[in-house]
Amino acid sequence: MNWLTNVVRPKIRNILRRETPENLWIKCPDTGQLVFYKDVESNQFVIPGSNYHMRMGATARLKSVFDNETWYDVALPDVVADPLKFRDERKYVDRIKDARTKTGMVDSVKVGYGKMEGMGTVVAVQDFDFMGGSLGMAAGEALVRGLELAVEKKSPFIVFAASGGARMQEGILSLMQLPRTTVGVQMLREAKLPYIVVLTNPTTGGVTASYAMLGDVQIAEPGALIGFAGARVIEQTIREKLPEGFQRAEYLRDHGMVDMVVHRHDLKPTLARLCRLLTKAPAQEAAPRVLPEQIAVAPDAVPAPQA
């Protein structure tokens, strides 16, 4: 007999029950260490100690790169939610509704415009929590609109890629986003504006086969999985064992597929420096140094004690 449920009165039972949030603790996928969620959140979702880079939501990502954590959300074109009336185990429209409720986003890509170390920049972020960051019509429209805005503003365009590939529920319409985004990148190139890609964990499938590998500079976060097909599929195809670390950011950097691997804490200054170099913009002016004799002292101020 369970005395708490069968003996204790309901009012007392409610007092004894403790409500613990499900995400109060995070288990590090690398070491298995349990870490307090707030500590991870304040550390830009990097596990303290192991430096494992957790996935980062679109809003948190935009906060991390824009000055004062402020930006303008770019209005995105409306698209047909379910063009093929697709259904597998569930209706596609129901999956979209669930993803929107979970993430608070309209689709997998969020675009913002703001200042990054004083420079106007357009940033697009893919959120893996929205149906695996899959590339569909809405995501394609968002990226194209972001590229068009960058041309209008004459500003750099940065995309944070995180995706499992094309969205199967939209069939050929999803695959058509690959050439559309490629044409958008070419439009930016013709305007002689920087296009920088940050590859996060994971970036795979059709996204890797299109805009995610077309950057003027290719940056990856530490340990990010980057590739087109899965490692198991490749091994079965070539009938060979793949080398250790295959398709990871560091391996791709060592073999020329990625330009640099940058820790998340260093991403913003690195991106700002690259944008200034590629646009030939002057460096952000540092605050003027104030000499001790230039500090005005109020008449009623008490001088600091001397050591």
Salt bridges, closest charged atoms under 4 A:
GLU41 OE1 - LYS38 NZ 3.74
ASP67 OD1 - LYS268 NZ 2.94
ASP73 OD1 - LYS110 NZ 3.54
ASP88 OD1 - ARG95 NH2 3.09
ASP98 OD2 - ARG90 NH2 2.38
ASP107 OD2 - ARG167 NH2 3.11
GLU117 OE1 - ARG276 NH1 3.11
GLU141 OE2 - ARG180 NH2 3.44
GLU148 OE1 - ARG145 NH1 3.84
GLU152 OE2 - ARG145 NH1 3.29
GLU170 OE2 - ARG167 NH1 3.98
ASP216 OD1 - ARG189 NE 3.06
GLU221 OE2 - ARG61 NH1 2.76
GLU221 OE1 - ARG264 NH2 2.82
GLU235 OE2 - LYS241 NZ 3.82
ASP254 OD1 - ARG253 NE 3.29
